[in-house]
Amino acid sequence: MEQIKIVSKEPQPQHIVAEVKPPAPRLYGRQKGRPLRQRQQCLIDEALPRIRFPLRDAGSPASAFTVQPKQIWLEVGFGGGEHVVAQVAAYPAVGYIASEVFENGLCSLLSRLFPEGQEATAPLPPTLRVWDDDARLLLAQLPEASLDRLFLMFPDPWPKARHAKRRFVHPGNLSLVARVLKPGSEWRVASDDPTYQAWVEEVMENQNLFEIAEAVTIRPDDWPPTRYEAKAIKAGRQPFYWRFIRR
Ligand SMILES: C[S@@+](CC[C@H](N)C(=O)[O-])C[C@H]1O[C@@H](n2cnc3c(N)ncnc32)[C@H](O)[C@@H]1O
């Protein structure tokens, strides 16, 4: 198996081990938005460290959960967290790793998990852990064939051609994703951006790690809605939904 080497000069978040370096280029935009309110800051300071997926468990991801999961799923860029919360509620036997780099997105998910009036020290959901960093750093650390499903819901489209290398669905990222997915497992991708849609089609038609199992314009019933999807539909854009199966 080819070794994945990710190197950049960016400073290291403290919970990343020294030999894991953030990849270049960055796939994401801003990490911080409007200043946090007191409650949000409390969630970041007190709840996030408790629910954070510990990098020490990357080699054996099932150990990160308080119950032994039957499967492990990972979501890249959960935004407001509505898809995470719906999936975790619907599939209690699945260990779910939810990743997001944007602080306001993290706060949004944490606020759903620890609503106002509930202490940030309240018991954790046993099957949910949060990776608050670039999902690719974790993907590079997980064992081969350790995930049963991956979600990429409405990724940042980076529509300008000169930014194409920042798109998550990219020939350069496919082996990173394929390595951690079990044969026969599913990678779900949704996008409302016409440039990204055409790009996904092109990238996925020109690879042999995944089979294109489904490409539809009506969201399948077991795909919970997301905030970006709602915005896209309201703005008159037509989302596409793909299921790719790891060969
Ligand atoms: C357009 S938003 C979509 C959010 C959500 N999935 C939805 O459908 O509402 C894309 C999100 O992906 C996050 N993101 C982008 N690259 C990422 C990465 N490499 N690792 C983790 N999160 C990432 C961004 O911060 C952003 O919140």
The ligand as a MOL file (V3000), in Angstrom:
LIG
                    3D

  0  0  0     0  0            999 V3000
M  V30 BEGIN CTAB
M  V30 COUNTS 27 29 0 0 0
M  V30 BEGIN ATOM
M  V30 1 C -20.5690 24.2860 2.0570 0
M  V30 2 S -20.4050 23.7480 3.6870 0 CHG=1
M  V30 3 C -21.6120 22.4480 3.7950 0
M  V30 4 C -21.9630 22.1140 5.2080 0
M  V30 5 C -22.9550 20.9390 5.3920 0
M  V30 6 N -22.3750 19.6820 4.9400 0
M  V30 7 C -24.2660 21.1870 4.7140 0
M  V30 8 O -24.5600 20.5000 3.7260 0
M  V30 9 O -25.0120 22.0760 5.1860 0 CHG=-1
M  V30 10 C -18.8920 22.8210 3.6490 0
M  V30 11 C -18.2760 22.6660 5.0320 0
M  V30 12 O -17.1490 21.8070 4.9330 0
M  V30 13 C -16.1520 22.2550 5.8420 0
M  V30 14 N -14.8740 21.7000 5.3540 0
M  V30 15 C -14.2670 22.0020 4.1910 0
M  V30 16 N -13.1470 21.2900 4.0450 0
M  V30 17 C -13.0420 20.5020 5.1380 0
M  V30 18 C -12.0860 19.5450 5.5690 0
M  V30 19 N -11.0220 19.2660 4.8180 0
M  V30 20 N -12.2770 18.9250 6.7480 0
M  V30 21 C -13.3620 19.2160 7.5080 0
M  V30 22 N -14.3030 20.1290 7.1540 0
M  V30 23 C -14.1480 20.7580 5.9880 0
M  V30 24 C -16.2730 23.7710 5.7660 0
M  V30 25 O -15.7590 24.4030 6.9170 0
M  V30 26 C -17.7780 23.9650 5.6280 0
M  V30 27 O -18.4040 24.1500 6.8800 0
M  V30 END ATOM
M  V30 BEGIN BOND
M  V30 1 1 1 2
M  V30 2 1 2 3
M  V30 3 1 2 10
M  V30 4 1 3 4
M  V30 5 1 4 5
M  V30 6 1 5 6
M  V30 7 1 5 7
M  V30 8 2 7 8
M  V30 9 1 7 9
M  V30 10 1 10 11
M  V30 11 1 11 12
M  V30 12 1 11 26
M  V30 13 1 12 13
M  V30 14 1 13 14
M  V30 15 1 13 24
M  V30 16 1 14 15
M  V30 17 1 14 23
M  V30 18 2 15 16
M  V30 19 1 16 17
M  V30 20 1 17 18
M  V30 21 2 17 23
M  V30 22 1 18 19
M  V30 23 2 18 20
M  V30 24 1 20 21
M  V30 25 2 21 22
M  V30 26 1 22 23
M  V30 27 1 24 25
M  V30 28 1 24 26
M  V30 29 1 26 27
M  V30 END BOND
M  V30 END CTAB
M  END
